[in-house]
Amino acid sequence: MLQISTDNSGNTMGGRTTLADLAQFSFNDRDSQTMNIYQADDILRRDWRDELVDVEMEYALGVSATFKDGTKLHVAAWADCCDGSGCKHCRGY
Ligand SMILES: [Zn+2]
């Protein structure tokens, strides 16, 4: 199951379809249970790099992206980055 939501209340461009709406499609084949926040961040930066203003990440919870049109996308990503033995993400190198 993918848990994803958009917040278009800050839409400054007046478009009916916002960047947050469109960015949801990048996660079509994902599952919040098995995705970690680093994977979600990678997807956003791969597909939406030029449209992103900010990405906030909360470990084992999810990511919140803010786009240039002022809209936001929240994607749940509950998985751990690794089995706890340490990876480039949690070790920091
Ligand atoms: Zn790790």
PDB file of the backbone (N, CA, C, O) and the ligand in Angstrom, with CONECT records:
HET     ZN  A 101       1
ATOM      1  N   MET A   1       0.839  -1.199   0.000  1.00  0.00           N
ATOM      2  CA  MET A   1       0.000   0.000   0.000  1.00  0.00           C
ATOM      3  C   MET A   1       0.874   1.248   0.000  1.00  0.00           C
ATOM      4  O   MET A   1       1.844   1.342   0.752  1.00  0.00           O
ATOM      5  N   LEU A   2       0.531   2.168  -0.821  1.00  0.00           N
ATOM      6  CA  LEU A   2       1.244   3.439  -0.849  1.00  0.00           C
ATOM      7  C   LEU A   2       0.392   4.500  -0.170  1.00  0.00           C
ATOM      8  O   LEU A   2      -0.759   4.727  -0.545  1.00  0.00           O
ATOM      9  N   GLN A   3       0.977   5.148   0.838  1.00  0.00           N
ATOM     10  CA  GLN A   3       0.272   6.242   1.499  1.00  0.00           C
ATOM     11  C   GLN A   3       0.877   7.550   1.024  1.00  0.00           C
ATOM     12  O   GLN A   3       2.031   7.861   1.319  1.00  0.00           O
ATOM     13  N   ILE A   4       0.091   8.301   0.293  1.00  0.00           N
ATOM     14  CA  ILE A   4       0.608   9.525  -0.322  1.00  0.00           C
ATOM     15  C   ILE A   4      -0.497  10.573  -0.306  1.00  0.00           C
ATOM     16  O   ILE A   4      -1.672  10.243  -0.463  1.00  0.00           O
ATOM     17  N   SER A   5      -0.123  11.829  -0.116  1.00  0.00           N
ATOM     18  CA  SER A   5      -1.142  12.881  -0.109  1.00  0.00           C
ATOM     19  C   SER A   5      -0.517  14.179  -0.612  1.00  0.00           C
ATOM     20  O   SER A   5       0.698  14.373  -0.568  1.00  0.00           O
ATOM     21  N   THR A   6      -1.386  15.048  -1.084  1.00  0.00           N
ATOM     22  CA  THR A   6      -0.915  16.332  -1.581  1.00  0.00           C
ATOM     23  C   THR A   6      -1.565  17.462  -0.786  1.00  0.00           C
ATOM     24  O   THR A   6      -2.652  17.313  -0.228  1.00  0.00           O
ATOM     25  N   ASP A   7      -0.878  18.577  -0.754  1.00  0.00           N
ATOM     26  CA  ASP A   7      -1.418  19.783  -0.131  1.00  0.00           C
ATOM     27  C   ASP A   7      -1.257  20.910  -1.146  1.00  0.00           C
ATOM     28  O   ASP A   7      -0.166  21.449  -1.332  1.00  0.00           O
ATOM     29  N   ASN A   8      -2.362  21.252  -1.794  1.00  0.00           N
ATOM     30  CA  ASN A   8      -2.325  22.272  -2.844  1.00  0.00           C
ATOM     31  C   ASN A   8      -2.765  23.646  -2.342  1.00  0.00           C
ATOM     32  O   ASN A   8      -2.984  24.564  -3.132  1.00  0.00           O
ATOM     33  N   SER A   9      -2.891  23.777  -1.021  1.00  0.00           N
ATOM     34  CA  SER A   9      -3.409  25.039  -0.476  1.00  0.00           C
ATOM     35  C   SER A   9      -2.455  26.205  -0.730  1.00  0.00           C
ATOM     36  O   SER A   9      -2.876  27.362  -0.735  1.00  0.00           O
ATOM     37  N   GLY A  10      -1.162  25.901  -0.943  1.00  0.00           N
ATOM     38  CA  GLY A  10      -0.204  26.978  -1.166  1.00  0.00           C
ATOM     39  C   GLY A  10       0.075  27.255  -2.627  1.00  0.00           C
ATOM     40  O   GLY A  10       1.023  27.965  -2.961  1.00  0.00           O
ATOM     41  N   ASN A  11      -0.744  26.700  -3.493  1.00  0.00           N
ATOM     42  CA  ASN A  11      -0.531  26.813  -4.941  1.00  0.00           C
ATOM     43  C   ASN A  11      -0.478  28.280  -5.393  1.00  0.00           C
ATOM     44  O   ASN A  11      -1.467  29.006  -5.294  1.00  0.00           O
ATOM     45  N   THR A  12       0.677  28.695  -5.883  1.00  0.00           N
ATOM     46  CA  THR A  12       0.857  30.081  -6.302  1.00  0.00           C
ATOM     47  C   THR A  12       0.739  30.261  -7.805  1.00  0.00           C
ATOM     48  O   THR A  12       0.692  31.391  -8.292  1.00  0.00           O
ATOM     49  N   MET A  13       0.689  29.155  -8.550  1.00  0.00           N
ATOM     50  CA  MET A  13       0.703  29.242 -10.015  1.00  0.00           C
ATOM     51  C   MET A  13      -0.707  29.223 -10.598  1.00  0.00           C
ATOM     52  O   MET A  13      -0.900  29.548 -11.769  1.00  0.00           O
ATOM     53  N   GLY A  14      -1.685  28.845  -9.789  1.00  0.00           N
ATOM     54  CA  GLY A  14      -3.057  28.841 -10.268  1.00  0.00           C
ATOM     55  C   GLY A  14      -3.402  27.680 -11.175  1.00  0.00           C
ATOM     56  O   GLY A  14      -4.511  27.607 -11.704  1.00  0.00           O
ATOM     57  N   GLY A  15      -2.466  26.778 -11.356  1.00  0.00           N
ATOM     58  CA  GLY A  15      -2.751  25.637 -12.216  1.00  0.00           C
ATOM     59  C   GLY A  15      -3.720  24.680 -11.563  1.00  0.00           C
ATOM     60  O   GLY A  15      -3.734  24.532 -10.341  1.00  0.00           O
ATOM     61  N   ARG A  16      -4.525  24.033 -12.375  1.00  0.00           N
ATOM     62  CA  ARG A  16      -5.490  23.090 -11.814  1.00  0.00           C
ATOM     63  C   ARG A  16      -4.787  21.783 -11.431  1.00  0.00           C
ATOM     64  O   ARG A  16      -5.117  21.143 -10.433  1.00  0.00           O
ATOM     65  N   THR A  17      -3.815  21.417 -12.253  1.00  0.00           N
ATOM     66  CA  THR A  17      -2.981  20.268 -11.916  1.00  0.00           C
ATOM     67  C   THR A  17      -1.643  20.794 -11.429  1.00  0.00           C
ATOM     68  O   THR A  17      -0.919  21.463 -12.166  1.00  0.00           O
ATOM     69  N   THR A  18      -1.326  20.489 -10.195  1.00  0.00           N
ATOM     70  CA  THR A  18      -0.135  21.063  -9.579  1.00  0.00           C
ATOM     71  C   THR A  18       1.050  20.110  -9.715  1.00  0.00           C
ATOM     72  O   THR A  18       0.903  18.950 -10.098  1.00  0.00           O
ATOM     73  N   LEU A  19       2.224  20.636  -9.389  1.00  0.00           N
ATOM     74  CA  LEU A  19       3.419  19.802  -9.398  1.00  0.00           C
ATOM     75  C   LEU A  19       3.289  18.651  -8.409  1.00  0.00           C
ATOM     76  O   LEU A  19       3.734  17.536  -8.683  1.00  0.00           O
ATOM     77  N   ALA A  20       2.677  18.924  -7.259  1.00  0.00           N
ATOM     78  CA  ALA A  20       2.488  17.854  -6.272  1.00  0.00           C
ATOM     79  C   ALA A  20       1.584  16.756  -6.832  1.00  0.00           C
ATOM     80  O   ALA A  20       1.828  15.569  -6.614  1.00  0.00           O
ATOM     81  N   ASP A  21       0.545  17.160  -7.550  1.00  0.00           N
ATOM     82  CA  ASP A  21      -0.337  16.164  -8.179  1.00  0.00           C
ATOM     83  C   ASP A  21       0.452  15.282  -9.140  1.00  0.00           C
ATOM     84  O   ASP A  21       0.339  14.056  -9.123  1.00  0.00           O
ATOM     85  N   LEU A  22       1.249  15.931  -9.972  1.00  0.00           N
ATOM     86  CA  LEU A  22       2.005  15.190 -10.982  1.00  0.00           C
ATOM     87  C   LEU A  22       3.060  14.286 -10.358  1.00  0.00           C
ATOM     88  O   LEU A  22       3.296  13.171 -10.823  1.00  0.00           O
ATOM     89  N   ALA A  23       3.691  14.784  -9.296  1.00  0.00           N
ATOM     90  CA  ALA A  23       4.777  14.019  -8.678  1.00  0.00           C
ATOM     91  C   ALA A  23       4.279  12.731  -8.041  1.00  0.00           C
ATOM     92  O   ALA A  23       5.060  11.803  -7.833  1.00  0.00           O
ATOM     93  N   GLN A  24       2.997  12.664  -7.730  1.00  0.00           N
ATOM     94  CA  GLN A  24       2.444  11.425  -7.177  1.00  0.00           C
ATOM     95  C   GLN A  24       2.691  10.241  -8.103  1.00  0.00           C
ATOM     96  O   GLN A  24       2.882   9.113  -7.649  1.00  0.00           O
ATOM     97  N   PHE A  25       2.685  10.511  -9.405  1.00  0.00           N
ATOM     98  CA  PHE A  25       2.815   9.412 -10.365  1.00  0.00           C
ATOM     99  C   PHE A  25       4.194   8.766 -10.327  1.00  0.00           C
ATOM    100  O   PHE A  25       4.356   7.622 -10.751  1.00  0.00           O
ATOM    101  N   SER A  26       5.179   9.488  -9.825  1.00  0.00           N
ATOM    102  CA  SER A  26       6.515   8.908  -9.710  1.00  0.00           C
ATOM    103  C   SER A  26       6.549   7.754  -8.709  1.00  0.00           C
ATOM    104  O   SER A  26       7.490   6.960  -8.691  1.00  0.00           O
ATOM    105  N   PHE A  27       5.509   7.674  -7.879  1.00  0.00           N
ATOM    106  CA  PHE A  27       5.484   6.656  -6.826  1.00  0.00           C
ATOM    107  C   PHE A  27       4.461   5.558  -7.106  1.00  0.00           C
ATOM    108  O   PHE A  27       4.123   4.772  -6.221  1.00  0.00           O
ATOM    109  N   ASN A  28       3.975   5.513  -8.338  1.00  0.00           N
ATOM    110  CA  ASN A  28       2.921   4.567  -8.708  1.00  0.00           C
ATOM    111  C   ASN A  28       3.196   3.124  -8.312  1.00  0.00           C
ATOM    112  O   ASN A  28       2.301   2.421  -7.844  1.00  0.00           O
ATOM    113  N   ASP A  29       4.429   2.687  -8.498  1.00  0.00           N
ATOM    114  CA  ASP A  29       4.728   1.271  -8.274  1.00  0.00           C
ATOM    115  C   ASP A  29       5.406   1.041  -6.922  1.00  0.00           C
ATOM    116  O   ASP A  29       6.025  -0.002  -6.708  1.00  0.00           O
ATOM    117  N   ARG A  30       5.292   2.003  -6.020  1.00  0.00           N
ATOM    118  CA  ARG A  30       5.961   1.896  -4.719  1.00  0.00           C
ATOM    119  C   ARG A  30       4.996   1.492  -3.617  1.00  0.00           C
ATOM    120  O   ARG A  30       3.776   1.588  -3.754  1.00  0.00           O
ATOM    121  N   ASP A  31       5.591   1.035  -2.512  1.00  0.00           N
ATOM    122  CA  ASP A  31       4.832   0.592  -1.354  1.00  0.00           C
ATOM    123  C   ASP A  31       5.463   1.232  -0.121  1.00  0.00           C
ATOM    124  O   ASP A  31       6.662   1.085   0.115  1.00  0.00           O
ATOM    125  N   SER A  32       4.658   1.937   0.660  1.00  0.00           N
ATOM    126  CA  SER A  32       5.196   2.628   1.831  1.00  0.00           C
ATOM    127  C   SER A  32       5.817   1.663   2.847  1.00  0.00           C
ATOM    128  O   SER A  32       6.707   2.037   3.610  1.00  0.00           O
ATOM    129  N   GLN A  33       5.339   0.431   2.844  1.00  0.00           N
ATOM    130  CA  GLN A  33       5.876  -0.562   3.796  1.00  0.00           C
ATOM    131  C   GLN A  33       7.316  -0.930   3.477  1.00  0.00           C
ATOM    132  O   GLN A  33       8.107  -1.194   4.383  1.00  0.00           O
ATOM    133  N   THR A  34       7.657  -0.947   2.205  1.00  0.00           N
ATOM    134  CA  THR A  34       8.978  -1.452   1.813  1.00  0.00           C
ATOM    135  C   THR A  34       9.912  -0.339   1.345  1.00  0.00           C
ATOM    136  O   THR A  34      11.082  -0.595   1.061  1.00  0.00           O
ATOM    137  N   MET A  35       9.416   0.872   1.263  1.00  0.00           N
ATOM    138  CA  MET A  35      10.248   1.984   0.798  1.00  0.00           C
ATOM    139  C   MET A  35      10.833   2.713   2.008  1.00  0.00           C
ATOM    140  O   MET A  35      10.140   2.936   3.000  1.00  0.00           O
ATOM    141  N   ASN A  36      12.118   3.082   1.917  1.00  0.00           N
ATOM    142  CA  ASN A  36      12.684   3.933   2.964  1.00  0.00           C
ATOM    143  C   ASN A  36      12.776   5.379   2.461  1.00  0.00           C
ATOM    144  O   ASN A  36      12.604   5.656   1.274  1.00  0.00           O
ATOM    145  N   ILE A  37      13.047   6.273   3.384  1.00  0.00           N
ATOM    146  CA  ILE A  37      12.999   7.699   3.038  1.00  0.00           C
ATOM    147  C   ILE A  37      14.067   8.081   2.013  1.00  0.00           C
ATOM    148  O   ILE A  37      13.890   9.034   1.254  1.00  0.00           O
ATOM    149  N   TYR A  38      15.170   7.341   1.993  1.00  0.00           N
ATOM    150  CA  TYR A  38      16.238   7.673   1.048  1.00  0.00           C
ATOM    151  C   TYR A  38      15.817   7.316  -0.374  1.00  0.00           C
ATOM    152  O   TYR A  38      16.137   8.024  -1.328  1.00  0.00           O
ATOM    153  N   GLN A  39      15.099   6.209  -0.496  1.00  0.00           N
ATOM    154  CA  GLN A  39      14.580   5.839  -1.818  1.00  0.00           C
ATOM    155  C   GLN A  39      13.553   6.864  -2.289  1.00  0.00           C
ATOM    156  O   GLN A  39      13.542   7.253  -3.457  1.00  0.00           O
ATOM    157  N   ALA A  40      12.697   7.297  -1.376  1.00  0.00           N
ATOM    158  CA  ALA A  40      11.690   8.296  -1.743  1.00  0.00           C
ATOM    159  C   ALA A  40      12.368   9.605  -2.166  1.00  0.00           C
ATOM    160  O   ALA A  40      11.959  10.247  -3.134  1.00  0.00           O
ATOM    161  N   ASP A  41      13.395   9.979  -1.434  1.00  0.00           N
ATOM    162  CA  ASP A  41      14.141  11.192  -1.762  1.00  0.00           C
ATOM    163  C   ASP A  41      14.818  11.063  -3.128  1.00  0.00           C
ATOM    164  O   ASP A  41      14.827  12.009  -3.915  1.00  0.00           O
ATOM    165  N   ASP A  42      15.384   9.884  -3.401  1.00  0.00           N
ATOM    166  CA  ASP A  42      16.029   9.649  -4.693  1.00  0.00           C
ATOM    167  C   ASP A  42      15.048   9.812  -5.846  1.00  0.00           C
ATOM    168  O   ASP A  42      15.370  10.408  -6.873  1.00  0.00           O
ATOM    169  N   ILE A  43      13.846   9.272  -5.660  1.00  0.00           N
ATOM    170  CA  ILE A  43      12.823   9.353  -6.711  1.00  0.00           C
ATOM    171  C   ILE A  43      12.460  10.813  -6.972  1.00  0.00           C
ATOM    172  O   ILE A  43      12.349  11.238  -8.122  1.00  0.00           O
ATOM    173  N   LEU A  44      12.277  11.569  -5.903  1.00  0.00           N
ATOM    174  CA  LEU A  44      11.923  12.978  -6.060  1.00  0.00           C
ATOM    175  C   LEU A  44      13.027  13.743  -6.778  1.00  0.00           C
ATOM    176  O   LEU A  44      12.756  14.547  -7.671  1.00  0.00           O
ATOM    177  N   ARG A  45      14.259  13.491  -6.389  1.00  0.00           N
ATOM    178  CA  ARG A  45      15.372  14.246  -6.978  1.00  0.00           C
ATOM    179  C   ARG A  45      15.659  13.804  -8.401  1.00  0.00           C
ATOM    180  O   ARG A  45      16.149  14.590  -9.212  1.00  0.00           O
ATOM    181  N   ARG A  46      15.355  12.542  -8.708  1.00  0.00           N
ATOM    182  CA  ARG A  46      15.557  12.045 -10.062  1.00  0.00           C
ATOM    183  C   ARG A  46      14.538  12.665 -11.023  1.00  0.00           C
ATOM    184  O   ARG A  46      14.889  13.118 -12.113  1.00  0.00           O
ATOM    185  N   ASP A  47      13.271  12.676 -10.598  1.00  0.00           N
ATOM    186  CA  ASP A  47      12.201  13.099 -11.506  1.00  0.00           C
ATOM    187  C   ASP A  47      11.869  14.585 -11.405  1.00  0.00           C
ATOM    188  O   ASP A  47      11.380  15.174 -12.369  1.00  0.00           O
ATOM    189  N   TRP A  48      12.127  15.198 -10.249  1.00  0.00           N
ATOM    190  CA  TRP A  48      11.595  16.533  -9.983  1.00  0.00           C
ATOM    191  C   TRP A  48      12.646  17.536  -9.518  1.00  0.00           C
ATOM    192  O   TRP A  48      12.321  18.569  -8.933  1.00  0.00           O
ATOM    193  N   ARG A  49      13.910  17.215  -9.788  1.00  0.00           N
ATOM    194  CA  ARG A  49      15.011  18.029  -9.284  1.00  0.00           C
ATOM    195  C   ARG A  49      14.830  19.519  -9.565  1.00  0.00           C
ATOM    196  O   ARG A  49      15.076  20.352  -8.693  1.00  0.00           O
ATOM    197  N   ASP A  50      14.402  19.850 -10.778  1.00  0.00           N
ATOM    198  CA  ASP A  50      14.310  21.256 -11.160  1.00  0.00           C
ATOM    199  C   ASP A  50      13.077  21.957 -10.606  1.00  0.00           C
ATOM    200  O   ASP A  50      12.963  23.179 -10.693  1.00  0.00           O
ATOM    201  N   GLU A  51      12.160  21.190 -10.041  1.00  0.00           N
ATOM    202  CA  GLU A  51      10.909  21.767  -9.543  1.00  0.00           C
ATOM    203  C   GLU A  51      10.837  21.788  -8.017  1.00  0.00           C
ATOM    204  O   GLU A  51       9.899  22.343  -7.444  1.00  0.00           O
ATOM    205  N   LEU A  52      11.827  21.184  -7.363  1.00  0.00           N
ATOM    206  CA  LEU A  52      11.795  21.077  -5.905  1.00  0.00           C
ATOM    207  C   LEU A  52      12.347  22.321  -5.239  1.00  0.00           C
ATOM    208  O   LEU A  52      13.340  22.891  -5.692  1.00  0.00           O
ATOM    209  N   VAL A  53      11.704  22.737  -4.167  1.00  0.00           N
ATOM    210  CA  VAL A  53      12.238  23.794  -3.324  1.00  0.00           C
ATOM    211  C   VAL A  53      12.897  23.185  -2.087  1.00  0.00           C
ATOM    212  O   VAL A  53      13.943  23.646  -1.629  1.00  0.00           O
ATOM    213  N   ASP A  54      12.264  22.147  -1.563  1.00  0.00           N
ATOM    214  CA  ASP A  54      12.742  21.580  -0.309  1.00  0.00           C
ATOM    215  C   ASP A  54      12.208  20.157  -0.141  1.00  0.00           C
ATOM    216  O   ASP A  54      11.110  19.834  -0.595  1.00  0.00           O
ATOM    217  N   VAL A  55      13.000  19.320   0.515  1.00  0.00           N
ATOM    218  CA  VAL A  55      12.529  17.986   0.897  1.00  0.00           C
ATOM    219  C   VAL A  55      12.883  17.769   2.362  1.00  0.00           C
ATOM    220  O   VAL A  55      14.047  17.836   2.756  1.00  0.00           O
ATOM    221  N   GLU A  56      11.858  17.508   3.152  1.00  0.00           N
ATOM    222  CA  GLU A  56      12.085  17.183   4.562  1.00  0.00           C
ATOM    223  C   GLU A  56      11.922  15.682   4.742  1.00  0.00           C
ATOM    224  O   GLU A  56      10.986  15.077   4.218  1.00  0.00           O
ATOM    225  N   MET A  57      12.845  15.093   5.489  1.00  0.00           N
ATOM    226  CA  MET A  57      12.830  13.645   5.673  1.00  0.00           C
ATOM    227  C   MET A  57      12.726  13.311   7.159  1.00  0.00           C
ATOM    228  O   MET A  57      13.441  13.874   7.988  1.00  0.00           O
ATOM    229  N   GLU A  58      11.832  12.395   7.475  1.00  0.00           N
ATOM    230  CA  GLU A  58      11.719  11.913   8.854  1.00  0.00           C
ATOM    231  C   GLU A  58      11.887  10.409   8.828  1.00  0.00           C
ATOM    232  O   GLU A  58      11.073   9.687   8.253  1.00  0.00           O
ATOM    233  N   TYR A  59      12.949   9.948   9.456  1.00  0.00           N
ATOM    234  CA  TYR A  59      13.326   8.550   9.356  1.00  0.00           C
ATOM    235  C   TYR A  59      12.198   7.607   9.772  1.00  0.00           C
ATOM    236  O   TYR A  59      11.583   7.777  10.825  1.00  0.00           O
ATOM    237  N   ALA A  60      11.939   6.610   8.921  1.00  0.00           N
ATOM    238  CA  ALA A  60      10.911   5.591   9.139  1.00  0.00           C
ATOM    239  C   ALA A  60       9.495   6.160   9.148  1.00  0.00           C
ATOM    240  O   ALA A  60       8.550   5.475   9.540  1.00  0.00           O
ATOM    241  N   LEU A  61       9.349   7.401   8.719  1.00  0.00           N
ATOM    242  CA  LEU A  61       8.018   8.005   8.604  1.00  0.00           C
ATOM    243  C   LEU A  61       7.710   8.394   7.160  1.00  0.00           C
ATOM    244  O   LEU A  61       6.725   7.943   6.576  1.00  0.00           O
ATOM    245  N   GLY A  62       8.569   9.236   6.600  1.00  0.00           N
ATOM    246  CA  GLY A  62       8.311   9.625   5.224  1.00  0.00           C
ATOM    247  C   GLY A  62       8.997  10.923   4.863  1.00  0.00           C
ATOM    248  O   GLY A  62       9.777  11.472   5.641  1.00  0.00           O
ATOM    249  N   VAL A  63       8.696  11.403   3.673  1.00  0.00           N
ATOM    250  CA  VAL A  63       9.280  12.643   3.187  1.00  0.00           C
ATOM    251  C   VAL A  63       8.161  13.613   2.803  1.00  0.00           C
ATOM    252  O   VAL A  63       7.073  13.216   2.387  1.00  0.00           O
ATOM    253  N   SER A  64       8.475  14.906   2.960  1.00  0.00           N
ATOM    254  CA  SER A  64       7.571  15.964   2.537  1.00  0.00           C
ATOM    255  C   SER A  64       8.324  16.850   1.559  1.00  0.00           C
ATOM    256  O   SER A  64       9.350  17.440   1.896  1.00  0.00           O
ATOM    257  N   ALA A  65       7.807  16.934   0.363  1.00  0.00           N
ATOM    258  CA  ALA A  65       8.455  17.745  -0.666  1.00  0.00           C
ATOM    259  C   ALA A  65       7.658  19.016  -0.902  1.00  0.00           C
ATOM    260  O   ALA A  65       6.428  18.992  -0.928  1.00  0.00           O
ATOM    261  N   THR A  66       8.363  20.121  -1.072  1.00  0.00           N
ATOM    262  CA  THR A  66       7.730  21.380  -1.458  1.00  0.00           C
ATOM    263  C   THR A  66       8.219  21.741  -2.853  1.00  0.00           C
ATOM    264  O   THR A  66       9.417  21.710  -3.134  1.00  0.00           O
ATOM    265  N   PHE A  67       7.275  22.084  -3.723  1.00  0.00           N
ATOM    266  CA  PHE A  67       7.594  22.381  -5.113  1.00  0.00           C
ATOM    267  C   PHE A  67       7.547  23.884  -5.383  1.00  0.00           C
ATOM    268  O   PHE A  67       7.070  24.674  -4.568  1.00  0.00           O
ATOM    269  N   LYS A  68       8.055  24.242  -6.550  1.00  0.00           N
ATOM    270  CA  LYS A  68       8.174  25.660  -6.898  1.00  0.00           C
ATOM    271  C   LYS A  68       6.842  26.374  -7.016  1.00  0.00           C
ATOM    272  O   LYS A  68       6.785  27.600  -6.916  1.00  0.00           O
ATOM    273  N   ASP A  69       5.763  25.620  -7.229  1.00  0.00           N
ATOM    274  CA  ASP A  69       4.449  26.271  -7.311  1.00  0.00           C
ATOM    275  C   ASP A  69       3.793  26.396  -5.933  1.00  0.00           C
ATOM    276  O   ASP A  69       2.648  26.835  -5.822  1.00  0.00           O
ATOM    277  N   GLY A  70       4.534  26.005  -4.878  1.00  0.00           N
ATOM    278  CA  GLY A  70       4.025  26.168  -3.522  1.00  0.00           C
ATOM    279  C   GLY A  70       3.240  24.978  -2.999  1.00  0.00           C
ATOM    280  O   GLY A  70       2.797  24.984  -1.851  1.00  0.00           O
ATOM    281  N   THR A  71       3.064  23.957  -3.831  1.00  0.00           N
ATOM    282  CA  THR A  71       2.321  22.775  -3.404  1.00  0.00           C
ATOM    283  C   THR A  71       3.255  21.775  -2.728  1.00  0.00           C
ATOM    284  O   THR A  71       4.474  21.818  -2.895  1.00  0.00           O
ATOM    285  N   LYS A  72       2.647  20.879  -1.962  1.00  0.00           N
ATOM    286  CA  LYS A  72       3.434  19.920  -1.187  1.00  0.00           C
ATOM    287  C   LYS A  72       2.937  18.506  -1.408  1.00  0.00           C
ATOM    288  O   LYS A  72       1.760  18.256  -1.668  1.00  0.00           O
ATOM    289  N   LEU A  73       3.889  17.592  -1.294  1.00  0.00           N
ATOM    290  CA  LEU A  73       3.591  16.166  -1.426  1.00  0.00           C
ATOM    291  C   LEU A  73       4.152  15.448  -0.206  1.00  0.00           C
ATOM    292  O   LEU A  73       5.311  15.635   0.162  1.00  0.00           O
ATOM    293  N   HIS A  74       3.314  14.627   0.413  1.00  0.00           N
ATOM    294  CA  HIS A  74       3.757  13.832   1.553  1.00  0.00           C
ATOM    295  C   HIS A  74       3.710  12.358   1.158  1.00  0.00           C
ATOM    296  O   HIS A  74       2.672  11.851   0.733  1.00  0.00           O
ATOM    297  N   VAL A  75       4.819  11.696   1.299  1.00  0.00           N
ATOM    298  CA  VAL A  75       4.898  10.271   0.968  1.00  0.00           C
ATOM    299  C   VAL A  75       5.373   9.508   2.189  1.00  0.00           C
ATOM    300  O   VAL A  75       6.426   9.809   2.751  1.00  0.00           O
ATOM    301  N   ALA A  76       4.596   8.522   2.594  1.00  0.00           N
ATOM    302  CA  ALA A  76       5.019   7.690   3.715  1.00  0.00           C
ATOM    303  C   ALA A  76       6.053   6.678   3.239  1.00  0.00           C
ATOM    304  O   ALA A  76       5.905   6.068   2.181  1.00  0.00           O
ATOM    305  N   ALA A  77       7.102   6.512   4.038  1.00  0.00           N
ATOM    306  CA  ALA A  77       8.158   5.536   3.732  1.00  0.00           C
ATOM    307  C   ALA A  77       8.621   4.967   5.073  1.00  0.00           C
ATOM    308  O   ALA A  77       9.407   5.579   5.796  1.00  0.00           O
ATOM    309  N   TRP A  78       8.110   3.784   5.375  1.00  0.00           N
ATOM    310  CA  TRP A  78       8.246   3.252   6.733  1.00  0.00           C
ATOM    311  C   TRP A  78       9.420   2.300   6.908  1.00  0.00           C
ATOM    312  O   TRP A  78       9.745   1.921   8.033  1.00  0.00           O
ATOM    313  N   ALA A  79      10.055   1.912   5.823  1.00  0.00           N
ATOM    314  CA  ALA A  79      11.097   0.888   5.927  1.00  0.00           C
ATOM    315  C   ALA A  79      12.387   1.457   6.521  1.00  0.00           C
ATOM    316  O   ALA A  79      12.665   2.652   6.422  1.00  0.00           O
ATOM    317  N   ASP A  80      13.169   0.563   7.144  1.00  0.00           N
ATOM    318  CA  ASP A  80      14.518   0.937   7.568  1.00  0.00           C
ATOM    319  C   ASP A  80      15.420   0.954   6.347  1.00  0.00           C
ATOM    320  O   ASP A  80      15.148   0.290   5.347  1.00  0.00           O
ATOM    321  N   CYS A  81      16.504   1.725   6.441  1.00  0.00           N
ATOM    322  CA  CYS A  81      17.398   1.835   5.291  1.00  0.00           C
ATOM    323  C   CYS A  81      18.197   0.556   5.090  1.00  0.00           C
ATOM    324  O   CYS A  81      18.632   0.270   3.974  1.00  0.00           O
ATOM    325  N   CYS A  82      18.400  -0.225   6.164  1.00  0.00           N
ATOM    326  CA  CYS A  82      19.185  -1.457   6.052  1.00  0.00           C
ATOM    327  C   CYS A  82      18.809  -2.341   7.235  1.00  0.00           C
ATOM    328  O   CYS A  82      17.861  -2.032   7.958  1.00  0.00           O
ATOM    329  N   ASP A  83      19.532  -3.429   7.441  1.00  0.00           N
ATOM    330  CA  ASP A  83      19.198  -4.350   8.530  1.00  0.00           C
ATOM    331  C   ASP A  83      19.758  -3.904   9.874  1.00  0.00           C
ATOM    332  O   ASP A  83      19.669  -4.634  10.861  1.00  0.00           O
ATOM    333  N   GLY A  84      20.334  -2.707   9.912  1.00  0.00           N
ATOM    334  CA  GLY A  84      20.870  -2.184  11.167  1.00  0.00           C
ATOM    335  C   GLY A  84      22.375  -2.308  11.263  1.00  0.00           C
ATOM    336  O   GLY A  84      22.988  -1.788  12.195  1.00  0.00           O
ATOM    337  N   SER A  85      22.971  -2.992  10.305  1.00  0.00           N
ATOM    338  CA  SER A  85      24.426  -3.175  10.336  1.00  0.00           C
ATOM    339  C   SER A  85      25.149  -1.936   9.807  1.00  0.00           C
ATOM    340  O   SER A  85      26.366  -1.814   9.944  1.00  0.00           O
ATOM    341  N   GLY A  86      24.401  -1.035   9.212  1.00  0.00           N
ATOM    342  CA  GLY A  86      25.005   0.208   8.746  1.00  0.00           C
ATOM    343  C   GLY A  86      25.134   0.259   7.248  1.00  0.00           C
ATOM    344  O   GLY A  86      25.662  -0.664   6.627  1.00  0.00           O
ATOM    345  N   CYS A  87      24.654   1.333   6.667  1.00  0.00           N
ATOM    346  CA  CYS A  87      24.783   1.544   5.234  1.00  0.00           C
ATOM    347  C   CYS A  87      25.233   2.986   5.033  1.00  0.00           C
ATOM    348  O   CYS A  87      25.444   3.719   6.000  1.00  0.00           O
ATOM    349  N   LYS A  88      25.376   3.381   3.794  1.00  0.00           N
ATOM    350  CA  LYS A  88      25.875   4.741   3.528  1.00  0.00           C
ATOM    351  C   LYS A  88      24.945   5.803   4.092  1.00  0.00           C
ATOM    352  O   LYS A  88      25.369   6.930   4.346  1.00  0.00           O
ATOM    353  N   HIS A  89      23.671   5.450   4.290  1.00  0.00           N
ATOM    354  CA  HIS A  89      22.733   6.442   4.789  1.00  0.00           C
ATOM    355  C   HIS A  89      22.855   6.628   6.296  1.00  0.00           C
ATOM    356  O   HIS A  89      23.016   7.754   6.766  1.00  0.00           O
ATOM    357  N   CYS A  90      22.781   5.543   7.058  1.00  0.00           N
ATOM    358  CA  CYS A  90      22.748   5.693   8.514  1.00  0.00           C
ATOM    359  C   CYS A  90      24.156   5.838   9.098  1.00  0.00           C
ATOM    360  O   CYS A  90      24.311   6.345  10.210  1.00  0.00           O
ATOM    361  N   ARG A  91      25.179   5.402   8.365  1.00  0.00           N
ATOM    362  CA  ARG A  91      26.541   5.627   8.833  1.00  0.00           C
ATOM    363  C   ARG A  91      27.016   7.033   8.493  1.00  0.00           C
ATOM    364  O   ARG A  91      27.883   7.598   9.159  1.00  0.00           O
ATOM    365  N   GLY A  92      26.419   7.581   7.432  1.00  0.00           N
ATOM    366  CA  GLY A  92      26.744   8.939   7.040  1.00  0.00           C
ATOM    367  C   GLY A  92      27.939   9.055   6.106  1.00  0.00           C
ATOM    368  O   GLY A  92      28.411  10.162   5.844  1.00  0.00           O
ATOM    369  N   TYR A  93      28.432   7.937   5.603  1.00  0.00           N
ATOM    370  CA  TYR A  93      29.515   8.002   4.603  1.00  0.00           C
ATOM    371  C   TYR A  93      29.427   6.806   3.686  1.00  0.00           C
ATOM    372  O   TYR A  93      30.242   6.665   2.775  1.00  0.00           O
TER     373      TYR A  93
HETATM  374 ZN    ZN A 101      21.259   1.962   7.058  1.00  0.00          ZN2+
END
